[in-house]
Amino acid sequence: MKTLEVQNLTKRFSSTTQPAVNQISFALEEGEILALVGPSGCGKTTTLRLIAGLERPDCGSILINGRLVASESRFIPPEKRGIGLVFQDHALFPHLTVFGNVAFGLRSRRNESRHKSAPNAVKAAVLDMLRLVGIDFLASRYPHALSGGERQRVALARALAPRPSLVLLDEPFSSLDADMRLTMREEVRKILKSMQATVVFVTHDQEEALFMGDRLAVFQRGQIEQIGTPDEVFHTPATRFVAKFMGDSDFLRGKISSNGIQTEIGLLLQPVSLPNSTLVEIAVRADDIDFEPDESGNAVIAARFFRGALNLYRLQLDSGQILHALKMHTYLVPVGTRVRARISAGHPLAVFEKSA
């Protein structure tokens, strides 16, 4: 049985606009982490809110462990769905200690199920969870005395303490600085996996989605453009949008020939099941392009961007098309230098038929 099943889910906030979520379907196995990723306004957070019960669907259905919790005719409120929620702003109770915040979720869940729970059992469960997330020494502190990373751990502990069937995380690291984000996402993923939690994780950060998700669902305009493993989504994007959003790709124009794809910077020896002379676009990332100075080359360096260990070069081809290439920080070529660019991917590239 699937832990979560979403079938043909649709949500509109106005009859005059396109749906915020439009006929989406997916399912999660027990212990699986699914990352919903996409630009702002693409429908990923609305999808999470529908699963949580914070919004009602216009059509479609949501099942948790085979139990129908939302459809056009049925709606189970959030507190009766057996889910754990971690919000972007953590939403901790300022008047409760760390212990009290985590215990609140446990007591609420147990009262709801009408089982009396001994105070010692609650205390033991809370302390176990605080140890798991590494903050048992902060049990008596209040939220205002915690760092951003510590508050994030409290929010996670509160969500996980009742052992929910499903955990929903909405941009949980967005308020943290860059270094803390890297640390927290690694630790949080380890905790979720150690508990075999089933998780829907919302983020707009592509790198974060690739790290956190066992699978990714890439959203655009209320629909799922592609769903698959991180490797599948990154290396074999199903659409031009996915290639651009997940890989920050440039699109090199080409034409299908009998022995490959002819491009402005050379022949790409890659078989494609399209007729000869078909015009295509090849998705190339900065790590797929190489160059060296050449006075008779096919491009000019238009700009260089320092990225610490790497330099990102912007190359303008003779046709005016722009490509990007990465080089080590020690490799310095002045802007304005003429170079010869070439494809140096070492793996198959995504190819899309060029629209008229």
N, C-alpha and C positions, 0 to 999 in steps of 0.2 A: 504493500500500500504506500502511495506517495504521501509525504508529510504535507505538502502543499500542492494544490491544483488550481490553476487560474484558467478559466475557459471563456473566451470571447468577451473579455471584460471591456466595458465602455463607460466613460463618464464625461458628461458635458456640464459646463458651468453657465452656459448661455446658449439659447437656441439659435443664435445668429452667428456663432463662431464654430470652428471645427472642434471636435472632441479633444479634451485634454488627454484622454486615453481612448484608443480606438481599436476595438476588437483584438485585444492581445490575449495570448494563451501561452502558458508554460507550466512546468511542474518541477518540484524539488524532491529528491530522494532524502531519506533520513541522513543527517550528518553532512549534508551538502551546503556549501556557501555559494550563493548566486549574487553577483554584483550587478546592479542596475546602473548603467553609466550613460551619460549623454549631456548635451549642453543645457543651459538653463531653459526652463519652459518646455522640455521635451516630453514630460509625463511620468518621469521616474518617481518623483516624490508623491504625486497623486496616486500612482499604483501602490506605493507603500501604504499610504493612508487608507486606501480601499481595503487592502489586506488587513490592516490594523482595526478596521471598523470605525475610523474617524470620518469616513465619507461613505455614502451609499452609492452603489453602482446603478447606472441607468439600465444596463442590461448585462448579461453574462453571469457567471457564478464563481464563487470561491469556496473551496473545500479544504479543511484542515484535518488531517488524519481520517479522510473519508467522510467527515461530517460537514454538511452544507452550512456555511456560516453567512453567506450573502448571495442573494439573487434578486430578481425583480419582485419576488413575492415573499422572501424570507430575509430577516436581518437579525443577526446575533450581535449584541453590543460588545465593545472591546474587552471589557472586564470578564466576559464569559467565553472568550476565544482561546484561552490558554496560551497567550503570547507574551513575550517580553519586549519592551520598547526602550530604545536608547535614542534620545533626541539630540539634535545639533547643539542645543544650549544646555544639555545635561538635565535640566529641570529638577534639580535637587531641592528638597525642602530646607529653607535656610534656618528654620527654628529647630531642626533635628540634627543630632550628631551623625557622623558617618555610620555608626552602628544603628542608630534610629532610622536612617534613610533606608538601609538594606532590610532591616527588620520590618519596616512598614509594608513592603511588598509581600513578605512572607506571611505576615499576620493577616493582611487583606485577603490573600489567596486562600488561606486556611479557613478564615471566617466564612468566606464565600462558599466553600465546600461543606460548611457546617460541621467541621471536625474541630474538636477542642485540642489545642496544641499546648503542651506543657511549656512554661517559660524557658526551662532548661533546654528543651529541644530546639526552640527558636534561637536561643543564644548560641547553641552549638552550631546550628546551620549557618548563622550569620558569620560567626568567627571562621568557620571552614571556608566560606566564600571569600571573606576578606583576605585570608591567607592565600587562597588560590590566585587572587589578583594582586597580591603583594602589598597590601595596605593595612594589615591587622594592627600595626602599631599606631595607626591614625584613628582607631575606633572611636575615641572620645572627642575628636575635633569636630568643629562645625564647618560647613562648606566655605564660608568666607576666609577661613584660615588655610585653605588648600590651594595648591597650584592647579593649573589647567589640566595637566596630566593626571593629577590625583583625583580631581573631580570626575574626570572621564572614567577612571577605574571604579569609583563609587557608583556611577550610573550603570556601568556594566554589571557590577556585583548585584545591584538592586534588581536588574532585569533578569539575571541568571539564577538568583537565589531560589525562586519557586520551581526551578527546573521546567521551564515552559517547553511546549512542543515546538515552538517557532520563535526565533529572535529576529526583530526588525531593527536595523540601525540606519538612521537618517543623517548622513554627512557627519559622523561622530567625531571626526578629527579636524573639522574645518576651523575651529577656534584656536588650534595649537600652532606653535611656530614650526618651521620646517624640520628642524632636528627632532623635536618632540613627536611630530607626525610620524617620522620614520620609525622611531623607537616604539611608539604606541601601536602602530598597525601590526608590527611584527609580534609584539607581546599579546595583543588582543586576538590575533589569528591563532596563536599557539593555545591560548586559553579556550577559545571556541572549539578548536579541534580536540583538545583534551577532554572536553565535555561531550563531544560528538553532537554539538548543537547544529540544528538546521537553521540557516540564516539567510535573510534577504538584506543586502548591504547596498545602500544608495550613496553614490558619489559622482561628482562631476570631473574628478581627477583620473585621467586615463591610467597613469602609472599605478595609482592606488588600486584601481579596479583590477589591473593585471596581477597585482600582488595578492589581493585579498580573495579573489573569486576562484572557486573550482571551475565555475563557468561564468561567462559574462553575457548580459543582454544589453545590446547597444540600442538606445532609444533615439528616435528623431520624430518630431511632430506627432507625438502620441502613439507611435507604432514601434515595434521591435524590428530593426533593420537586420540584425543578426544575433543569434544566440549560439554559443559554443565555448570551448575551452579557451584560455588565454592564448595559447599557441595558434589555435585555429583562427581566432578573430584577428590576431596581429599579423600572421603570415599569409592567411588566405581570406582577406576581407571579401564579403559577399557583394558589397556595393561600393560605389565611389565615395559615398558619405563615410562609410566605416573606414575605408582606406585613409581618408583625409583626417577624420577625427581621432582614430586610434593610432595612426602612424605618422601624423603630420606630414603626409606625403605630398610631393609635387607630382604633376601628371605630364609625362613626356609623350609628345605626339609621335605616332608611328604608323606604318602601313604594313599589313601582312604580305609576306612574300613566300616563295616556295621553300626557302631555307630558314625562315625566322621572321623577325620583325625589323624592318628598316627604320632607323631613327636618324635624327640630325647628328647624333654623336656616335653613330656606328650601328652595326647589325647586332641585334639581340638574338642569340641562338636558343630560342625557346619555342617548342611546338605549341600552336594555338589552334583550336578547332573552329577557325573562321575562314571564309573564302579569301583567296588572294585578292589583294588591293583593298581589303576592308580597312577603313581608318579606325585606329584605336588610340587609347591613352594607357600608358604604362605607369602604375603607381610606383614611384621611387622615393625612398627615404634618403636622408642625408648620408647615412652609412652605406648606401648602395652606389654612391657616386664618388669617383676619384678623379684627380686631375694632376697635371704637372705643367710648369711654364713651357710655352711653345709659341714662338713668334708667328707661326703659321697655324695656330690652333683654331678652335671653333667657339671659343668663349672668352669673356673678359671678367675679371674679378670686380664685381660691383660693390661689395662690402665685406667686412670681416667682423664677426662678433665673438668676443672673448668669453669662453664658457669655463674658465678654470683649467681643467686638464685638457680641454679640447678647444679648438677654434672652429666656428661655424662660418663657412664661406658662402657668399651668395654669388652665383655665377650667372651672367647674362649671355645666353647663346646668341649667335649671329642673327637668328630669326627674331630675337627679342624675348624669347621664353626664358623664364627664371628657374634655375635649379639650385639646390643647396648641397653642400658637401662638408663632411667633418674631417678635420686633420688634428694631429697631436698639437699641443700648445707650443711645442718647439719648432713647428713647421710654419714659418712666417713668409707670406708672399704679399707684396704691397697691392693695395687697391689700384686698379687700372692695368694690372699685368695681364697680358694675353696668355691663355692657357689652353691645353687640350683636355676636354672633359670626356669621360667614358663611364659606362656602366660597369661596376665591379661588385656585384651583389653576392655571387656565390650560392644563390638559391633562386628558385622560380619566383617571378614577380607577378603581381596581380595585373591582369589586362582587362580593360573595359572597352567595349565597342563605343566609338565616339558617336554621340547623338548628332543628328543633322542640325 
